[in-house]
Amino acid sequence: MNENEIRKILRQYYEEDLHYDSGRILGSMYTQIPKISLEIFTLFHEANLGNPALYLGTQKIERKVVKFLLKLTSGSENFYGHVLSGGTEANITALWAARNAGFRRILTTQEAHFSLRKAADLLKVPIKFVRSNGHRMSVVDLRREIKDGDIVVANAGNTQFGFVDPIEEIGGICSMNRCYLHVDAAFGGFVIPFLNEIYEKKIKFGFEIPEVMSVTIDPHKMGLAPYPAGGLVARENIFKSIEVPAPYLTSGKSDNLLGTRQSGSVAAAYASILYFGWKGYRRLVRECMENTFYLVERAREMKFDVPYEPEMNIVNIKVKNPIAVRDGLLKLGWSVSASEEFGTIRIVVMPHVKKEIIEEFLKTLKKLGD
Ligand SMILES: Cc1ncc(COP(=O)(O)O)c(C=O)c1O
């Protein structure tokens, strides 16, 4: 087939998908990406950090991205890290490394991302859920449950609410036991540092807490990088414990889950970091938070129940039948996520969720009924 024929066929499928430029995808942590990052993605599409010796330039770029992730997580420049395929791979890798270092049970909360259940299953490590208090880990319960050899996973921006566990206190409890503390800041890692600056908060979630061993922090969420670009940064070289020989590679070894690693996204993540810089990300977080407060205020004015005060740009709205509301919205071209457990629909106020979109959405929701 010629290019035009191929384009025509693929275009038809493309039209069936939802797209971020419609503004109507409200339940995901992705958004429109700067043009330059997409250009760089294509330029580097053949790079494969699974075989790093061939891609010396891309290796250097990965180090630059990791350096920025370490800045966001208060890590030192000589800490370790990789750009992985996403938060799931980053969480699994951290727990895999902890398991290989001799830690034997995962302790987390029900609010933790489902990737931790996958990790527990794959690694054959038991997972135990400690109770939450206001959807944040209860330190009382953790103190009661914890024992030597545990891998404690704290959330810095949980998926459903965007709430941050009391990580400093959790660190203190870990310090009294021989534990591995991993922080899942897949979403919050690109938000919290800027909330601290904009609203003069002092939320600690990264390596400023001495017990934190590793942090998941994803460029392909609030870092506005194209997927696949998750991040795992660590105080020590935890990757050593998962290394296997890989004789056909120039490096002779592999210390990641994947073999071939799509690395155009690593270069593209760096392009996004250069494009926004610290100040640009701060401006994005400020805009997202202003729109978050606007959504909460307007929803309440329209007599919707917004039961939780957002800590970051994630809003839950109570509805009687979340699944029916989600499906009804989808038929109208809107996407939100629904939680039967909490009786809410969830909106992630990403940069494309502007005030006009919020108005249009709330009107649609009102018409649809709950
Ligand atoms: C807190 C948290 N951790 C991990 C993940 C998994 O990330 P990914 O979808 O990139 O694998 C998500 C995804 O939403 C998340 O919210």
The ligand as an ORCA input file, in Angstrom:
! r2SCAN-3c Opt
* xyz 0 1
  C       0.334      6.439     42.443
  C       0.511      5.633     41.197
  N       1.492      4.728     41.139
  C       1.702      3.979     40.052
  C       0.911      4.123     38.936
  C       1.146      3.262     37.713
  O       1.695      4.014     36.705
  P       1.685      3.501     35.177
  O       0.270      3.540     34.730
  O       2.580      4.488     34.514
  O       2.237      2.129     35.168
  C      -0.121      5.072     38.941
  C      -0.982      5.244     37.772
  O      -1.923      5.944     37.761
  C      -0.331      5.835     40.112
  O      -1.325      6.725     40.200
*
